[in-house]
């Protein structure tokens, strides 16, 4: 893709080859334009890899997706219990079963306790609305053991007699979790007067040449950067602490803006690890990656991308020097939905650890002094002083059956797309028809408006995680 400046010439700068006009007719052009902004790492990477969600959002601004975790919910003991494991002697234990905990133990299940004892379930009854009583007989003798509230009892299988009755076989279903997020409507505008009409910028790709006014560039840069920040730090306006009047169009004065959760807000709090005051170690990184792998689509063969600031880049590479397998470009590391390799640039560094691919990516958003500056500067060994620059966000970018774990979603379907919309509002200047007698207003300018109604999907937030410097509040 080539980008160069030129002077406005009405013979060549027509509506037919205008970038703005063509983006309205062919929204897929925006996917190429985003390649002009590789420093906006998350947006660039998702667009570059073609990680767009297949979900359609037309009428509203809310989207949902399902996540299937394990097929059984964990069985947790409800009250303290001292059990005697004697063969042939039945005993009971109470398992939580309420609005948040589900007892999925059934008759004929084989259960295992934390002391290694296994037992055969002979009956399950509902004692009240909060828990169920499980009657079991030990299969082997074990020493008496005390169990506390919250201890897990695992189901390791089931067993039946020869010639068993099919009516005694239980059935149980674990339903997928439903996750919900909202589209964020972002907008910017700039005014262009007669002086600015002389300078245009051409974008050339695969023999096609499109142009736009150079004055738009700064506004577009600012818009794209704010869009990237919103996708990282955005917080949904739809929660219990905020009053939302329900006006989907945002026409009411009291209406809150339409905004969904960004990446950091979607990652489970349990997956946020706070490092100590010293620089992070290789062992801590490997432990963290291994923990995330257990909740991913598969234990090995995943593709993780670690987005971090400059201090995090230094800390990560110091810690993982023994696992560095590619000191330069991570060419052919990341794959798109079809499995084709995508070169992502020299600022991407690749590692192999625990059977997973890890790509280290510099995220300039974490180094923005307008967001959060480092306390003692780049290069400090004290991880507690790194601030946002030392933040490491591990994203599981794996693809399964053509569906990526992290995707962008935009409002639209069937040719209607609000992922990246740019339009002109003519005043006394009409950029495409200087001889026109119609004007939207009497200003001696015309306006350029840009908007995006889009959001981020993290289908499995349990497989993503955060390592943050000591004391950093997100």
N, C-alpha and C positions, 0 to 999 in steps of 0.2 A: 504494500500500500504506500503510495506517494502522496505527500501533502506539500503544497507550495502556494505562495501568494502571487497575486496578479492584480491588474487594474480592471475595474468594471468596464465592460464593453457590451452594450445592448445587443450587438450582433451575435455574441457568443453566450452571454449570460441571460438565458431565457428561462421561462417557467418549466419547460420540458426537461432541462438538465439541472434544475435547482434541487439541492439536497433536501430542503424542507418539503417541496412538493412531492418528491419521489419517496420520502419516508412515509408520507401519508398513504401513498398507493402501495408501497412495498415495505411493511414494517420490519421485515427481516434485515433491511439495510442497517438498522440500529445495532445488530449483532456484529457487524463489521466496524461500525464507528467506534464501538467500545474498545476496539484494539488500539485506538489512539490513546488510551488511558491505562496502560499496564501498571501504573503506580497505584491504582485503585484495586488492590490485589484480589479481594473477594469478588467484587462485581466482574472484574476482568476474567478471573479464572472460571467462574460459573458460565459466563457468556461464551468464553473461548472454547470450553469443553462441551457446549450445547446442553448444559444442565438446566433445561427449562421444564417446569412441571406440566404434566398433561392435564391436570385439573382445570376446569373452565369456571371462571368467575365472571358473570355478566350482570345479573340484577342487583346484587349486593356487593359487599366488600369483605365478606367473611369466607374463609375456606377451611375445610377440615380434612384430616387424613388419619388413617388407622395404622397402628403399630402392634404387630403380633409379637409378644414376648414369649415366655415359657408357657407350656400347655397346662401347668398346674400352678396354683397359687401356693406360697409357702404355708405350711401348717404350724401355727405358733401356740405354745402352751398359754392358757389363760390365767391359771393360778398356780402358785408354788405347790410342788408335789414331791413326795418321797416314794419312789416305786421299788418294790421287791420283785426281782425277776426270777421267779421259780417256775420251772416247767410244770404245766398242768394247773397252775393257779392263775385265775383270771384277775385282772386289775382294770382300773379305769383312769382316764386322764381327760381333762377338759381342754378343748381346743377353741380358740377364738373364732367367732362367727357373727359378725355384725356388719355395719354399713361399710366398713373399710377393710375388714378381714374376712376371708371366705375359707371355710373348712371343706376341703375337697377329698378328705379321707372317706373311704367307703368300705363296706363289709367285704371280706376276702382280700383286702389289701395287705401287703407286707410292709411294715413300718420299721424305721430304724431310729434309735435314740442316740444322743450325743456320746454315751459311753460305749457305743458299739453294739448294744443289745438290739436284736431283731425280734419282732412279735407279729402274730397273726391277728387281724382285726375280726372279731366275732359279731360286733354290732356297733351302730352309730345312732344316737338319739339326740334330739334337740332338747336341751335342758331348759333353756329360755331363749330370749331374742339376742343374747350376747355371745353365747358359746354353745358348743355341742359336746356331749360326753361320748368318748370313744372307749369301747370295751375291747381289751386285747388279751391274748395269752402268749407269753414268751415262748420262743422256739428253742432257746438255749438258756441255761442258767447264767446269771450275771450277778455281780455284787449289787447291793442296794445303792441307789443313786438318787440324789436330790436334783430336782428341776425347778427352774425359776421362770417367772412370768416373762414371756417373749422368746424362750428357747424354742428352737425349730425341731419338729419331728418330721423326718423325711419319708416319703412314700417311695419304696424301691422296687415295687412290682406288685403282683397279685398271684394267688394260687388257688386251685380248685381240686376237688376229688375227682377220681375217674367216674365218668357217667354223670357229671354235674348237670344241674338244671340251669338252662339258659336264663330263666327268670331271675336268678340270683346274681347275674352279672350286672354290675352298675355301669352308669354312664355319667360323664361329667364334661363340661365345656369351659374352656377359658377363653373369654371374648377379647378381641383386640382392644387396646387402649385407643380412645379418641382424643386426638390433639386438635386444637383450634388456634388459628391466628387470623390477623386482619391485614388488609392491604394498607399501605401508607401512601397518602397522596402528597407528593412533593411538587413544589412549583417555584419558578423564578421568571423574571422578565427583565428586559433592558430596552432603552429607547435609542433609536438610531436616527440621526439627523442627516441633512444633506451632505455634510462633509464626509460622513462615514460611508456614503454610497460608493466612493471611489475604490475602496479596498475590498477585495474578495479573496477567498481561499478556495483552492481546488483540491479535491480528494480524488485520486485516481486509483482504481483497483480492477484488475482483470480486463483492461481496455475500456472501462466505463469511467467517465469523468463527471463529477457533480460539484457544485459550487455553493458557497454560502458567504454571507458578509463577515469580514474579519472581526467586526465589532462584537459579533456573537460569541467569539471564542472565549473571552474572559468569563462571560456569564455561564457558558456551557461548562467550563472548567470548574467554576464555583459550584454549579448545580451537581455535577457528577461527584465532586468531593463530598458535598453535604449528603448526597444519596448514599455514598459509601459509609459515612459516619452513622447515618440513620440505620443502616443495615447491621451495624455492629452494636450501637448503644441504644437503639430505640426501645421504648417501653409502651406497651399497649395502653390506649386510652379507654379500653373496655374492661374495667375491673370493678370490684365491689366498692372501692374507695372513691371512685369518680362518678359523678352524675352525668349520664349521657341522655339527652332528650329524645334520641331515636330518629333524628332527621338525617336520613342517609345522604341527602344532597348537601348537607352542611349549610342550609339557607337560613337557619335560625341564628340570631345573634349570640345566643347562649350555647350553641352547639360546639362541642369539643372537636378538634381536628381528627380526621380519620388516620389512626396510626396503629401499627401492629408491633409485636415484640421483635427486637433484633436478635442477633445470634447469641450474644452473651446472656440475654434474659431467658432464652429458651433452653440453655444448657442446665442440666439438673444440678441443684445446689450440692448434692452429694458428690458430684464429680469435680468440685472446685477445691484444689489442694493449695494450701498456703505454705510456702517454703520457709526455711529458717533464715537467720540473718546473714548467713554466709552464702557464697555462690552455690548454685544447684549442682548436684553431682550426677555422674553418669548412672549410678545405681538408682537414684530417685527418678530419673527420666525413664529408665527401663521398667521400673516398677509401675510407673504411671501408664506407660504404653501397654504393658501387659494387662493391667486392670481394665483399661478401656477395651482391649481386644476381647475380653470375656463377654462383653455386652454388644459386640458388633455382629455383623451378619455371619462372619466366620472367624475362627480363632486366628488363623494365619491368612496371608495373601491379601490383607486389607491395604488400602492406600490412605495414609494419614497425611494431612497438611498442617504444619504448625505455623500459625500466623503470629508474629511477634515484632516488637520494636527493635531498635538497634542494640540496646542493652541485652535484650533477650537473644538476639543473633549471636552476640559475643559469648554470652553465658552458655548457650546451647552448643556452639561449636567447640568451646573449650571442654565441655563435659563429654561430648560425643566424638572426640577426635579419633578414638580407636574404631569407631563404627563408620567413619567417613569412607564411602566407596566411590564418590565422584566429586572431585575437588572443584569442578567447574560447573558447566551447564548440566542441568538434569534432563537432558534431551531424552525423549522416548520414555519418560518416567510415568507421567500421568496419562490415562486413557479416557477417551470420551465414551458416550453411552454405547456405541457400537464396538468398543474395544480397540479402536484405532489409536495409535500413540500420538500424543500432542506435545510438541516442543514448547516449553513455557518460559524460556529465557535464561540468561546467565545469572540472574539474581535469585534463582531457585537452586538450592543445594539438596542433594538426595543422600539418604542413608538407608541401610538395611539393618533391622533389629527385630529379633523374635519372630522372624518370618514375615514381617510386614514392611512395606515401603513407607518411608517417612520423608516428606519434602519440607524443608525449612524455607519459609517465605517472609520477606521483610514487609511489614504492614506500616506504612507511613502514618496512618491514623494514630498509632500508639506513641509516635514521637512528636505529635503536634503540640507545640508549646501553648496553644490556645485551649487545649483540652486538659493536659496534665504534663508538666515539665518534670524532668528528673531532678532529684534533690541535690546530688553531688556530681552529676555529669556522667557522660559515657565513660566506661572503662573501670568503674569502681568494682571492687571485689565484694562489696557488701550488698547482698541481694536485697536487703531491706531498704536500700536507698535508690533502687532502680525505678520506682514509681511505675507509671503505665508503660514506660519503655521496656520494662522487664517482663511484662505480661506475656504469657504463652497460651494461646488458644489452640487446642488440638482438635481438628475437624476430621471426622471420618468421611472421606470423599469416595467411598467405595460405591460400586454399581452392582445391582443384582437384578437380573431379568430385565435389563434396560431401564431400570429406575434407580436414579442416584439418591444417595442418602441426604445430600444437601442440594436444594434446587431453588431457582428463582421462579416466582409465579407473578403473572401480571393480569390485570383485568382485561377480558376480551375473549373472543372466540370467532371462528369462521370469518377471518379477515379483519375483525375489529380488534385492535390492539392498543393499549394505553401504557405499554412498557416504556416508551420513549416518544413523546409527541411534541413537535415544535411547529408553531404557526405564527404568521404575521398578522398584526392588526393595523391596517393603513390609516394614517391621518391625512395631512396635507401632502404627504409623500406616500405614494403607492409603489413599492419596490418592483412589482411585476408588471404594472401598467401605469406608467407615468402620465398618460393622457386621460386616465379615468376621471370622470366628474364626480364619482361617489367617494365619500370618506366616512370612516366610522366616528371621527371626531375632528375638531378644528386645530389640533396641535400640529406644529410644523415638524413633525417626526412621524415615524411609524414604530410600533412596538413589536418586539420578538418575545413570544411566550414559550416556555418549555415546561413540561410536566411529566411525571411518571407516577402511575398508580400500581405499585408492585409490592411484593413481600418476599420473605425468605421462609422456606420449609426446611426444618431439620427433622427428618422422618423418625430417626431414632436418636433422641438427645442423650440417651444413656451411653452411647458409644463415643460421644464427644466430651472433652474435659478442659479444664483450665488450671494452669499453675500460675499463681500470682505471688508477687513479692510480699514479704511480711508487712502487714499494716495497710496494704492497698484495699480500698473499699470499692466494690463494683456496683 
